[in-house]
């Protein structure tokens, strides 16, 4: 009798795979196949599969980001022309009006670009949340088989904290705050002084602090729970094994059988965790790559416009590009929270195997 098959049937992993496939229909990967491959020691997510996804994303988005770069550069050159043109005449009204029109076009372009980045980030964060809600109950049930009831309950609470942080703090608070940062950057570009720099720096540091605290707190809670609750279940189970081992005739058989059962349960648990991480990486690979291209395009445009454009315009583009980098960091933080949680659970509940 194959205990790993029994555990996969008991956990309902086939039904879970079907539900994940119906919710995330854009992926061709089978969650159950990833689990089976992980139990065999194989990598079900090949580099070729990842490369094909990245190449498709690049071919589909490259033209748009080239347009973004060219548009920002052209508007920056026009702003420099009008700024210098106004100095040649005593009456600067026409040049100033022309510069203001160019700046309004630039502001509209930057806000539209950042709105696109926000849409990608919000959709990806919602994907992480939905996927976690599907995976966590089954994964914590497998933890219960492998480590014990107390450990499963403790780590289920930790997983719920992760879902809450991603769904409420990052999705509802951090992403809109990044858009506020973008609006403030555009408003600061209107004036010739740097009156907005202080609040922009405060907002940027606040967002960075929130992201770092999220990862630190989740890692700390997971490690603390991993130091206590698995030991409690291990002591209880170990006492039962010792008690059964002293029974004459069947003690050695009980000890060997329990090791096989626990080993199979741990194998299934780790395979579910690895498959969950791989599938999440695949689901988030294209959005991450799109955000990377967006940040790269804005950073490159800011660097080039610093040479060709007016100083106010180039500073505005550079500050907005920082907003795109923060979107990328937010997306990466959400993935890191999930991966760290799964990794901590897997490592601390292996019972010495």
Residue frames as qw, qx, qy, qz and C-alpha x, y, z in Angstrom:
[[0.000, 0.889, 0.458, 0.000, 0.00, 0.00, 0.00],
 [0.415, 0.348, -0.008, 0.841, 1.45, 3.39, -1.02],
 [0.262, -0.636, -0.516, 0.511, 0.97, 5.74, 1.93],
 [0.104, -0.275, 0.150, 0.944, 1.77, 8.84, -0.13],
 [0.200, -0.262, -0.674, -0.661, -1.15, 8.04, -2.45],
 [0.348, -0.588, -0.722, 0.110, -3.39, 7.52, 0.58],
 [0.252, -0.519, -0.261, 0.774, -2.37, 10.89, 1.99],
 [0.017, 0.079, -0.378, -0.922, -2.94, 12.70, -1.31],
 [0.294, -0.417, -0.746, -0.428, -6.40, 11.15, -1.54],
 [0.368, -0.593, -0.613, 0.370, -7.20, 12.03, 2.07],
 [0.192, -0.437, -0.073, 0.876, -6.16, 15.64, 1.53],
 [0.460, 0.744, 0.468, -0.126, -8.24, 15.95, -1.65],
 [0.279, -0.525, 0.348, 0.725, -5.31, 17.26, -3.67],
 [0.259, 0.263, 0.737, 0.566, -6.92, 16.32, -6.99],
 [0.002, -0.829, -0.557, -0.054, -10.00, 18.38, -6.16],
 [0.279, -0.796, 0.007, 0.537, -7.78, 21.25, -5.01],
 [0.352, -0.191, 0.562, 0.724, -5.86, 21.07, -8.29],
 [0.164, 0.544, 0.710, 0.415, -9.11, 21.28, -10.24],
 [0.132, -0.901, -0.366, 0.190, -10.31, 24.28, -8.22],
 [0.333, -0.626, 0.244, 0.661, -7.00, 26.06, -8.74],
 [0.314, 0.076, 0.682, 0.656, -7.16, 25.30, -12.46],
 [0.075, 0.725, 0.645, 0.229, -10.69, 26.71, -12.70],
 [0.213, -0.900, -0.175, 0.337, -9.81, 29.91, -10.80],
 [0.145, -0.717, 0.438, 0.523, -6.47, 30.50, -12.54],
 [0.825, 0.425, 0.371, -0.024, -7.39, 29.34, -16.01],
 [0.371, 0.881, -0.280, -0.094, -4.54, 31.32, -17.59],
 [0.212, -0.602, 0.770, 0.023, -1.98, 28.77, -16.38],
 [0.794, 0.236, -0.477, -0.295, -1.40, 25.45, -18.12],
 [0.195, 0.335, -0.852, 0.351, 0.39, 23.88, -15.15],
 [0.737, -0.399, -0.473, -0.271, -1.33, 21.21, -13.09],
 [0.340, -0.687, 0.448, -0.459, -0.96, 21.66, -9.35],
 [0.927, -0.219, 0.264, -0.152, -1.36, 17.92, -8.75],
 [0.863, 0.410, -0.119, 0.271, 1.33, 17.12, -11.33],
 [0.150, 0.752, -0.414, 0.491, 3.68, 19.53, -9.56],
 [0.658, -0.524, 0.407, -0.355, 3.04, 17.69, -6.28],
 [0.989, 0.065, 0.130, 0.022, 3.71, 14.29, -7.86],
 [0.652, 0.605, -0.237, 0.391, 6.91, 15.53, -9.47],
 [0.157, -0.747, 0.440, -0.473, 8.05, 17.05, -6.16],
 [0.839, -0.355, 0.348, -0.224, 7.49, 13.71, -4.37],
 [0.942, 0.260, 0.065, 0.204, 9.62, 12.04, -7.04],
 [0.554, -0.533, 0.190, 0.610, 12.37, 14.60, -6.55],
 [0.439, 0.361, 0.481, 0.667, 11.76, 16.19, -9.95],
 [0.009, 0.395, 0.106, -0.913, 11.24, 19.84, -10.84],
 [0.387, 0.567, 0.724, 0.058, 7.86, 20.17, -12.54],
 [0.198, 0.951, 0.111, -0.209, 8.49, 23.79, -13.46],
 [0.785, 0.117, 0.222, 0.567, 11.19, 23.73, -16.12],
 [0.235, -0.519, 0.117, 0.814, 13.39, 26.66, -17.05],
 [0.119, 0.164, 0.674, 0.711, 12.06, 26.38, -20.60],
 [0.125, -0.707, -0.688, -0.101, 8.52, 26.97, -19.34],
 [0.269, -0.769, -0.206, 0.542, 9.61, 30.05, -17.41],
 [0.267, -0.287, 0.407, 0.825, 11.63, 31.35, -20.35],
 [0.078, 0.412, 0.732, 0.536, 8.68, 30.95, -22.72],
 [0.178, -0.819, -0.532, 0.124, 6.44, 32.92, -20.36],
 [0.303, -0.673, 0.039, 0.674, 9.00, 35.71, -20.00],
 [0.247, -0.053, 0.581, 0.774, 9.61, 35.82, -23.75],
 [0.011, 0.618, 0.713, 0.331, 5.87, 36.05, -24.46],
 [0.239, -0.844, -0.343, 0.335, 5.52, 38.85, -21.92],
 [0.327, -0.495, 0.248, 0.766, 8.47, 40.73, -23.39],
 [0.189, 0.174, 0.673, 0.693, 7.26, 40.42, -26.98],
 [0.081, -0.725, -0.660, -0.181, 3.78, 41.58, -25.98],
 [0.299, -0.884, -0.243, 0.264, 4.90, 44.50, -23.82],
 [0.584, -0.194, 0.191, 0.765, 8.16, 45.65, -25.43],
 [0.207, 0.509, 0.423, 0.720, 6.46, 47.92, -27.98],
 [0.320, -0.861, -0.353, -0.178, 4.42, 49.67, -25.27],
 [0.601, -0.680, -0.018, 0.420, 7.45, 50.37, -23.11],
 [0.499, 0.087, 0.315, 0.803, 9.44, 51.63, -26.09],
 [0.004, -0.718, -0.421, -0.555, 6.56, 54.03, -26.73],
 [0.503, -0.825, -0.231, 0.114, 6.63, 55.13, -23.09],
 [0.629, -0.374, 0.133, 0.669, 10.37, 55.81, -23.25],
 [0.343, 0.304, 0.405, 0.791, 10.12, 57.70, -26.55],
 [0.152, -0.813, -0.434, -0.358, 7.12, 59.77, -25.43],
 [0.534, -0.781, -0.128, 0.298, 8.79, 60.88, -22.20],
 [0.576, -0.206, 0.254, 0.749, 12.00, 61.74, -24.04],
 [0.217, 0.508, 0.459, 0.695, 10.20, 63.75, -26.75],
 [0.291, -0.876, -0.333, -0.192, 8.15, 65.71, -24.23],
 [0.625, -0.612, -0.013, 0.484, 11.31, 66.33, -22.20],
 [0.480, 0.075, 0.328, 0.810, 13.09, 67.74, -25.25],
 [0.005, -0.711, -0.435, -0.553, 10.14, 70.02, -25.99],
 [0.476, -0.835, -0.248, 0.117, 10.17, 71.25, -22.38],
 [0.597, -0.382, 0.141, 0.691, 13.87, 72.16, -22.70],
 [0.317, 0.368, 0.434, 0.759, 13.23, 73.94, -26.00],
 [0.181, -0.817, -0.391, -0.382, 10.39, 76.06, -24.59],
 [0.584, -0.726, -0.144, 0.333, 12.32, 76.78, -21.38],
 [0.526, -0.231, 0.249, 0.780, 15.32, 78.07, -23.37],
 [0.210, 0.527, 0.513, 0.645, 13.16, 79.76, -25.99],
 [0.255, -0.884, -0.388, -0.056, 11.50, 81.94, -23.36],
 [0.541, -0.602, 0.014, 0.587, 14.84, 83.41, -22.31],
 [0.446, 0.159, 0.404, 0.783, 15.39, 84.92, -25.76],
 [0.068, -0.613, -0.396, -0.680, 12.47, 87.32, -25.51],
 [0.076, -0.226, 0.423, -0.874, 11.38, 89.87, -22.97],
 [0.711, -0.087, 0.109, -0.690, 7.78, 88.58, -23.02],
 [0.011, 0.246, -0.969, 0.033, 7.89, 84.97, -21.82],
 [0.642, 0.078, 0.401, -0.649, 4.15, 84.33, -21.73],
 [0.809, 0.351, -0.293, -0.370, 3.95, 82.26, -24.91],
 [0.452, 0.382, -0.788, 0.171, 6.94, 80.15, -23.93],
 [0.226, -0.179, 0.749, -0.597, 5.62, 79.67, -20.40],
 [0.760, 0.161, 0.190, -0.601, 2.18, 78.64, -21.67],
 [0.746, 0.391, -0.505, -0.188, 3.79, 76.23, -24.12],
 [0.204, 0.339, -0.845, 0.360, 5.93, 74.75, -21.34],
 [0.475, -0.060, 0.585, -0.655, 2.86, 74.36, -19.11],
 [0.832, 0.261, -0.108, -0.478, 1.03, 72.53, -21.90],
 [0.604, 0.390, -0.693, 0.055, 3.97, 70.16, -22.38],
 [0.045, -0.261, 0.799, -0.540, 4.17, 69.58, -18.63],
 [0.686, 0.049, 0.330, -0.647, 0.44, 68.79, -18.47],
 [0.826, 0.327, -0.374, -0.267, 0.90, 66.26, -21.26],
 [0.373, 0.372, -0.793, 0.306, 3.82, 64.74, -19.37],
 [0.342, -0.173, 0.646, -0.660, 1.77, 64.61, -16.16],
 [0.823, 0.153, 0.060, -0.543, -1.11, 62.87, -17.92],
 [0.722, 0.385, -0.572, -0.053, 1.30, 60.37, -19.48],
 [0.161, 0.341, -0.804, 0.460, 3.03, 59.60, -16.17],
 [0.533, -0.075, 0.506, -0.674, -0.25, 59.19, -14.30],
 [0.862, 0.244, -0.164, -0.414, -1.57, 56.87, -17.01],
 [0.566, 0.395, -0.709, 0.140, 1.62, 54.80, -16.86],
 [0.064, -0.248, 0.770, -0.585, 1.46, 54.53, -13.08],
 [0.720, 0.027, 0.238, -0.651, -2.22, 53.59, -13.24],
 [0.823, 0.294, -0.447, -0.192, -1.25, 50.72, -15.50],
 [0.351, 0.335, -0.780, 0.395, 1.39, 49.63, -13.02],
 [0.386, -0.162, 0.565, -0.711, -1.12, 49.87, -10.17],
 [0.842, 0.122, -0.074, -0.520, -3.61, 47.72, -12.06],
 [0.703, 0.308, -0.638, 0.061, -0.95, 45.04, -12.62],
 [0.111, 0.289, -0.748, 0.587, 0.08, 45.15, -8.95],
 [0.564, -0.086, 0.380, -0.728, -3.47, 45.05, -7.57],
 [0.873, 0.175, -0.260, -0.373, -4.43, 42.16, -9.84],
 [0.589, 0.319, -0.705, 0.232, -1.30, 40.24, -8.85],
 [0.120, -0.248, 0.677, -0.682, -1.84, 40.84, -5.13],
 [0.752, 0.005, 0.164, -0.639, -5.41, 39.62, -5.50],
 [0.810, 0.270, -0.503, -0.134, -4.06, 36.54, -7.29],
 [0.293, 0.306, -0.776, 0.466, -1.69, 35.83, -4.40],
 [0.412, -0.142, 0.507, -0.744, -4.54, 36.25, -1.91],
 [0.844, 0.119, -0.078, -0.517, -6.95, 33.99, -3.81],
 [0.710, 0.308, -0.631, 0.054, -4.29, 31.33, -4.32],
 [0.076, 0.294, -0.748, 0.590, -3.35, 31.42, -0.64],
 [0.615, -0.083, 0.332, -0.711, -6.97, 31.04, 0.42],
 [0.892, 0.183, -0.274, -0.310, -7.23, 27.91, -1.72],
 [0.646, 0.348, -0.636, 0.239, -3.92, 26.38, -0.68],
 [0.101, -0.483, 0.597, -0.633, -3.64, 27.19, 3.03],
 [0.788, -0.238, 0.263, -0.503, -6.44, 24.92, 4.39],
 [0.966, 0.187, -0.177, -0.025, -5.14, 21.88, 2.53],
 [0.501, 0.525, -0.522, 0.447, -1.52, 22.61, 3.34],
 [0.291, -0.478, 0.541, -0.627, -2.22, 23.10, 7.04],
 [0.926, -0.104, 0.098, -0.350, -4.20, 19.84, 7.00],
 [0.852, 0.327, -0.351, 0.208, -1.11, 18.10, 5.62],
 [0.111, 0.559, -0.556, 0.605, 0.91, 19.77, 8.41],
 [0.687, -0.361, 0.313, -0.548, -1.55, 18.26, 10.89],
 [0.986, 0.089, -0.124, -0.067, -0.92, 14.78, 9.49],
 [0.698, 0.435, -0.384, 0.420, 2.84, 15.25, 9.57],
 [0.223, 0.376, -0.494, 0.751, 3.43, 17.23, 12.77],
 [0.187, -0.364, -0.795, 0.447, 0.27, 17.31, 14.86],
 [0.036, -0.800, -0.580, -0.146, -2.86, 19.25, 15.67],
 [0.314, -0.821, -0.130, 0.459, -1.26, 22.07, 17.67],
 [0.374, -0.291, 0.433, 0.767, 1.31, 22.78, 14.98],
 [0.187, 0.445, 0.693, 0.535, -1.33, 22.85, 12.24],
 [0.136, -0.876, -0.462, 0.042, -3.51, 25.31, 14.19],
 [0.382, -0.698, 0.060, 0.603, -0.55, 27.58, 14.99],
 [0.295, -0.169, 0.536, 0.772, 0.68, 27.77, 11.42],
 [0.119, 0.630, 0.695, 0.324, -2.87, 28.14, 10.10],
 [0.178, -0.900, -0.264, 0.296, -3.11, 31.31, 12.17],
 [0.361, -0.504, 0.345, 0.705, 0.23, 32.47, 10.73],
 [0.270, 0.231, 0.702, 0.617, -1.03, 31.86, 7.18],
 [0.003, -0.820, -0.568, -0.074, -4.20, 33.82, 7.93],
 [0.279, -0.792, -0.007, 0.543, -2.03, 36.72, 9.14],
 [0.339, -0.185, 0.559, 0.734, -0.14, 36.64, 5.83],
 [0.144, 0.536, 0.719, 0.418, -3.39, 36.68, 3.85],
 [0.148, -0.884, -0.392, 0.209, -4.69, 39.56, 5.97],
 [0.329, -0.619, 0.202, 0.684, -1.51, 41.60, 5.45],
 [0.268, 0.032, 0.656, 0.705, -1.48, 41.07, 1.68],
 [0.039, 0.615, 0.722, 0.314, -5.20, 41.67, 1.25],
 [0.205, -0.905, -0.367, 0.061, -5.64, 44.65, 3.56],
 [0.402, -0.736, 0.128, 0.530, -2.30, 46.32, 4.22],
 [0.364, -0.208, 0.563, 0.712, -0.58, 45.97, 0.86],
 [0.185, 0.440, 0.736, 0.480, -3.60, 45.92, -1.43],
 [0.112, -0.854, -0.499, -0.099, -5.76, 48.51, 0.31],
 [0.341, -0.893, -0.023, 0.294, -3.17, 50.81, 1.92],
 [0.518, -0.446, 0.403, 0.609, 0.30, 50.56, 0.37],
 [0.426, 0.322, 0.614, 0.581, -0.63, 50.53, -3.32],
 [0.055, 0.901, 0.378, 0.204, -2.96, 53.59, -3.07],
 [0.408, -0.832, 0.080, 0.367, -0.26, 55.34, -1.02],
 [0.548, -0.124, 0.494, 0.664, 2.18, 54.78, -3.88],
 [0.259, 0.645, 0.530, 0.486, -0.29, 56.47, -6.23],
 [0.234, -0.951, -0.176, 0.097, -0.52, 59.38, -3.78],
 [0.552, -0.509, 0.313, 0.582, 3.28, 59.55, -3.95],
 [0.449, 0.288, 0.562, 0.632, 2.98, 59.77, -7.74],
 [0.029, 0.876, 0.415, 0.243, 0.45, 62.60, -7.52],
 [0.405, -0.862, 0.028, 0.302, 2.68, 64.50, -5.11],
 [0.587, -0.198, 0.435, 0.654, 5.64, 64.01, -7.46],
 [0.302, 0.566, 0.524, 0.560, 3.66, 65.51, -10.33],
 [0.186, -0.945, -0.261, -0.057, 2.51, 68.41, -8.13],
 [0.548, -0.663, 0.173, 0.480, 6.09, 69.01, -7.03],
 [0.559, 0.119, 0.477, 0.668, 7.20, 69.18, -10.65],
 [0.162, 0.858, 0.410, 0.265, 4.91, 72.14, -11.29],
 [0.259, -0.961, 0.066, 0.072, 6.83, 74.43, -8.94],
 [0.552, 0.682, -0.387, 0.283, 10.43, 75.43, -9.49],
 [0.227, -0.617, 0.626, -0.419, 11.38, 74.89, -5.82],
 [0.460, 0.080, -0.883, 0.039, 11.65, 71.62, -3.90],
 [0.434, -0.322, 0.356, -0.762, 8.86, 72.13, -1.41],
 [0.908, -0.062, -0.099, -0.403, 7.46, 68.62, -1.97],
 [0.542, 0.417, -0.711, 0.161, 10.75, 66.79, -1.44],
 [0.186, -0.323, 0.719, -0.587, 10.27, 66.43, 2.31],
 [0.743, 0.046, 0.370, -0.556, 6.86, 64.78, 2.17],
 [0.812, 0.404, -0.364, -0.211, 7.93, 62.65, -0.81],
 [0.326, 0.434, -0.784, 0.302, 10.94, 61.35, 1.11],
 [0.408, -0.184, 0.652, -0.613, 8.78, 60.68, 4.16],
 [0.847, 0.201, 0.080, -0.486, 6.22, 58.78, 2.08],
 [0.701, 0.454, -0.548, -0.038, 8.89, 56.74, 0.34],
 [0.121, 0.369, -0.814, 0.433, 10.63, 55.81, 3.59],
 [0.593, -0.081, 0.478, -0.643, 7.30, 54.98, 5.22],
 [0.883, 0.272, -0.150, -0.352, 6.36, 52.57, 2.42],
 [0.560, 0.447, -0.677, 0.169, 9.78, 50.94, 2.54],
 [0.164, -0.322, 0.734, -0.575, 9.55, 50.58, 6.33],
 [0.778, 0.029, 0.253, -0.574, 6.12, 48.94, 6.07],
 [0.847, 0.351, -0.367, -0.160, 7.37, 46.39, 3.52],
 [0.354, 0.427, -0.749, 0.363, 10.45, 45.54, 5.60],
 [0.394, -0.238, 0.606, -0.649, 8.39, 45.24, 8.79],
 [0.869, 0.106, -0.026, -0.482, 5.94, 42.86, 7.09],
 [0.779, 0.328, -0.531, 0.060, 8.67, 40.42, 6.08],
 [0.156, 0.400, -0.709, 0.559, 10.48, 40.74, 9.42],
 [0.559, -0.194, 0.429, -0.682, 7.36, 40.24, 11.53],
 [0.919, 0.133, -0.128, -0.348, 6.12, 37.23, 9.55],
 [0.648, 0.380, -0.620, 0.226, 9.57, 35.62, 9.63],
 [0.049, -0.374, 0.665, -0.645, 9.87, 36.25, 13.37],
 [0.728, -0.112, 0.281, -0.615, 6.42, 34.89, 14.20],
 [0.900, 0.236, -0.311, -0.191, 7.02, 31.82, 12.04],
 [0.483, 0.394, -0.688, 0.372, 10.38, 31.07, 13.66],
 [0.283, -0.311, 0.592, -0.687, 9.00, 31.53, 17.17],
 [0.851, 0.006, 0.133, -0.507, 6.08, 29.21, 16.48],
 [0.820, 0.350, -0.452, -0.019, 8.44, 26.75, 14.83],
 [0.214, 0.436, -0.725, 0.488, 10.53, 26.64, 18.02],
 [0.382, -0.155, 0.615, -0.673, 7.58, 25.73, 20.28],
 [0.784, 0.126, 0.160, -0.587, 4.50, 24.12, 18.75],
 [0.771, 0.324, -0.527, -0.150, 6.22, 21.35, 16.69],
 [0.185, 0.334, -0.820, 0.426, 8.13, 20.34, 19.82],
 [0.542, -0.086, 0.488, -0.679, 4.89, 20.02, 21.79],
 [0.879, 0.234, -0.086, -0.407, 3.39, 17.68, 19.19],
 [0.589, 0.445, -0.667, 0.097, 6.68, 15.81, 18.87],
 [0.119, -0.312, 0.774, -0.538, 6.83, 15.19, 22.63],
 [0.719, 0.039, 0.348, -0.600, 3.26, 13.91, 22.70],
 [0.858, 0.366, -0.265, -0.246, 3.78, 11.64, 19.72],
 [0.378, 0.495, -0.741, 0.250, 7.15, 10.47, 21.00],
 [0.390, -0.259, 0.686, -0.557, 5.62, 9.46, 24.31],
 [0.862, 0.175, 0.165, -0.446, 3.03, 7.35, 22.54],
 [0.727, 0.489, -0.480, -0.034, 5.70, 5.69, 20.40],
 [0.091, 0.456, -0.789, 0.402, 7.83, 4.90, 23.45],
 [0.615, -0.109, 0.533, -0.571, 4.82, 3.48, 25.24],
 [0.897, 0.306, -0.028, -0.318, 3.94, 1.28, 22.25],
 [0.522, 0.583, -0.619, 0.071, 7.57, 0.18, 21.76],
 [0.187, -0.400, 0.798, -0.409, 7.72, -1.47, 25.19],
 [0.863, 0.051, 0.207, -0.459, 4.88, -3.86, 24.31],
 [0.445, -0.327, 0.806, 0.212, 6.48, -7.29, 23.84],
 [0.559, 0.286, 0.756, 0.187, 6.33, -8.69, 20.33],
 [0.366, 0.762, 0.458, 0.277, 4.86, -5.73, 18.48],
 [0.275, -0.839, -0.032, 0.469, 6.92, -2.84, 19.87],
 [0.356, -0.333, 0.511, 0.708, 9.51, -2.84, 17.09],
 [0.251, 0.445, 0.732, 0.451, 6.84, -3.19, 14.42],
 [0.045, -0.900, -0.419, 0.109, 4.87, -0.23, 15.79],
 [0.316, -0.718, 0.172, 0.596, 8.01, 1.90, 15.91],
 [0.329, -0.082, 0.655, 0.676, 8.93, 1.07, 12.29],
 [0.157, 0.618, 0.714, 0.289, 5.39, 1.53, 11.01],
 [0.114, -0.902, -0.278, 0.310, 5.04, 4.92, 12.70],
 [0.310, -0.529, 0.367, 0.699, 8.28, 6.09, 11.09],
 [0.262, 0.210, 0.743, 0.580, 6.99, 5.06, 7.68],
 [0.032, 0.790, 0.610, 0.056, 3.66, 6.81, 8.24],
 [0.201, -0.865, -0.069, 0.455, 5.24, 10.03, 9.49],
 [0.360, -0.318, 0.521, 0.705, 7.82, 9.97, 6.72],
 [0.222, 0.439, 0.733, 0.470, 5.13, 9.63, 4.07],
 [0.068, -0.884, -0.450, 0.112, 3.09, 12.43, 5.64],
 [0.292, -0.729, 0.158, 0.599, 6.12, 14.73, 5.72],
 [0.358, -0.014, 0.654, 0.666, 6.94, 13.90, 2.10],
 [0.123, 0.675, 0.661, 0.305, 3.41, 14.84, 1.01],
 [0.208, -0.888, -0.245, 0.329, 3.48, 18.01, 3.14],
 [0.327, -0.553, 0.342, 0.686, 6.76, 19.22, 1.66],
 [0.304, 0.215, 0.720, 0.586, 5.64, 18.30, -1.86],
 [0.041, 0.827, 0.555, 0.078, 2.45, 20.39, -1.44],
 [0.262, -0.842, -0.015, 0.471, 4.53, 23.32, -0.16],
 [0.360, -0.297, 0.542, 0.699, 7.04, 23.11, -3.02],
 [0.234, 0.459, 0.732, 0.445, 4.27, 22.79, -5.60],
 [0.056, -0.895, -0.417, 0.148, 2.48, 25.80, -4.10],
 [0.286, -0.714, 0.202, 0.606, 5.62, 27.93, -4.27],
 [0.340, -0.053, 0.677, 0.651, 6.37, 26.88, -7.86],
 [0.160, 0.642, 0.694, 0.283, 2.84, 27.54, -9.04],
 [0.128, -0.912, -0.237, 0.310, 2.75, 30.94, -7.34],
 [0.336, -0.511, 0.393, 0.686, 6.08, 31.85, -8.94],
 [0.280, 0.233, 0.738, 0.568, 4.65, 30.89, -12.32],
 [0.036, 0.808, 0.586, 0.050, 1.47, 32.92, -11.73],
 [0.194, -0.922, -0.061, 0.328, 3.46, 36.00, -10.70],
 [0.629, -0.140, 0.383, 0.662, 6.34, 35.71, -13.19],
 [0.309, 0.545, 0.467, 0.624, 4.68, 37.72, -15.96],
 [0.194, -0.939, -0.248, -0.139, 3.30, 40.50, -13.71],
 [0.595, -0.657, 0.139, 0.443, 6.71, 40.84, -12.05],
 [0.559, 0.063, 0.437, 0.702, 8.39, 41.05, -15.42],
 [0.140, 0.770, 0.430, 0.451, 5.91, 43.68, -16.60],
 [0.366, -0.923, -0.091, 0.073, 6.52, 45.79, -13.50],
 [0.655, -0.390, 0.285, 0.581, 10.27, 45.36, -14.00],
 [0.435, 0.380, 0.458, 0.676, 10.00, 46.60, -17.59],
 [0.085, -0.903, -0.334, -0.255, 7.84, 49.51, -16.44],
 [0.511, -0.808, 0.059, 0.286, 10.34, 50.55, -13.77],
 [0.641, -0.136, 0.393, 0.645, 13.25, 50.08, -16.18],
 [0.318, 0.627, 0.449, 0.552, 11.57, 52.22, -18.86],
 [0.208, -0.952, -0.180, -0.135, 10.84, 55.05, -16.43],
 [0.622, -0.641, 0.184, 0.410, 14.32, 54.92, -14.90],
 [0.590, 0.106, 0.436, 0.671, 15.95, 54.96, -18.33],
 [0.153, 0.784, 0.387, 0.460, 13.71, 57.82, -19.46],
 [0.393, -0.912, -0.073, 0.089, 14.53, 59.75, -16.28],
 [0.664, -0.402, 0.287, 0.561, 18.26, 59.25, -16.83],
 [0.458, 0.317, 0.466, 0.687, 18.17, 60.35, -20.47],
 [0.021, -0.868, -0.368, -0.332, 15.77, 63.24, -19.86],
 [0.524, -0.752, -0.053, 0.397, 18.17, 64.52, -17.21],
 [0.481, -0.191, 0.379, 0.768, 20.50, 65.39, -20.09],
 [0.148, 0.309, 0.584, 0.736, 18.01, 66.54, -22.72],
 [0.225, -0.736, -0.580, -0.270, 15.00, 67.84, -20.75],
 [0.162, -0.729, 0.152, -0.648, 14.29, 70.76, -18.45],
 [0.152, 0.259, -0.800, 0.519, 15.46, 70.21, -14.84],
 [0.528, -0.051, 0.426, -0.733, 11.94, 70.34, -13.36],
 [0.839, 0.207, -0.232, -0.447, 10.64, 67.86, -15.91],
 [0.608, 0.304, -0.721, 0.135, 13.51, 65.39, -15.42],
 [0.080, -0.217, 0.736, -0.636, 13.16, 65.60, -11.62],
 [0.700, 0.036, 0.202, -0.684, 9.44, 64.87, -11.90],
 [0.830, 0.257, -0.437, -0.232, 10.06, 61.82, -14.12],
 [0.372, 0.328, -0.786, 0.368, 12.73, 60.57, -11.74],
 [0.324, -0.147, 0.613, -0.706, 10.44, 60.84, -8.72],
 [0.820, 0.131, 0.005, -0.558, 7.61, 59.08, -10.52],
 [0.683, 0.336, -0.648, -0.025, 10.01, 56.30, -11.53],
 [0.007, -0.269, 0.801, -0.534, 10.62, 55.73, -7.81],
 [0.675, 0.020, 0.312, -0.669, 6.91, 55.00, -7.52],
 [0.844, 0.285, -0.358, -0.281, 7.19, 52.25, -10.14],
 [0.385, 0.356, -0.790, 0.318, 10.11, 50.74, -8.21],
 [0.333, -0.162, 0.637, -0.677, 7.97, 50.74, -5.05],
 [0.834, 0.137, -0.022, -0.534, 5.23, 48.86, -6.92],
 [0.717, 0.340, -0.609, 0.018, 7.79, 46.23, -7.88],
 [0.103, 0.303, -0.772, 0.549, 8.98, 46.01, -4.27],
 [0.601, -0.082, 0.366, -0.706, 5.40, 45.65, -3.01],
 [0.881, 0.211, -0.263, -0.332, 4.75, 42.77, -5.40],
 [0.557, 0.355, -0.704, 0.260, 8.01, 41.10, -4.40],
 [0.191, -0.291, 0.647, -0.678, 7.21, 41.56, -0.71],
 [0.793, -0.014, 0.137, -0.594, 3.83, 39.85, -1.09],
 [0.857, 0.262, -0.438, -0.068, 5.48, 36.86, -2.77],
 [0.308, 0.407, -0.712, 0.482, 8.21, 36.78, -0.14],
 [0.501, -0.276, 0.459, -0.680, 5.64, 36.67, 2.67],
 [0.927, 0.073, -0.028, -0.367, 4.02, 33.58, 1.17],
 [0.756, 0.384, -0.505, 0.159, 7.31, 31.83, 0.33],
 [0.058, 0.453, -0.668, 0.587, 8.84, 32.55, 3.75],
 [0.683, -0.215, 0.342, -0.608, 5.73, 31.23, 5.49],
 [0.955, 0.167, -0.161, -0.186, 5.72, 27.98, 3.50],
 [0.576, 0.475, -0.575, 0.334, 9.49, 27.56, 3.96],
 [0.199, -0.440, 0.610, -0.629, 9.33, 28.09, 7.72],
 [0.840, -0.101, 0.219, -0.486, 6.45, 25.64, 8.08],
 [0.903, 0.302, -0.303, -0.047, 8.21, 23.03, 5.96],
 [0.424, 0.494, -0.625, 0.431, 11.56, 23.27, 7.73],
 [0.233, -0.374, 0.602, -0.666, 10.25, 23.34, 11.30],
 [0.804, -0.047, 0.294, -0.515, 7.80, 20.45, 10.92],
 [0.643, 0.432, -0.605, -0.183, 10.05, 17.80, 9.41],
 [0.877, -0.406, 0.150, -0.207, 10.45, 15.79, 12.66],
 [0.486, -0.582, 0.619, 0.204, 14.12, 15.12, 11.97],
 [0.816, 0.334, 0.449, 0.145, 13.56, 13.56, 8.53]]
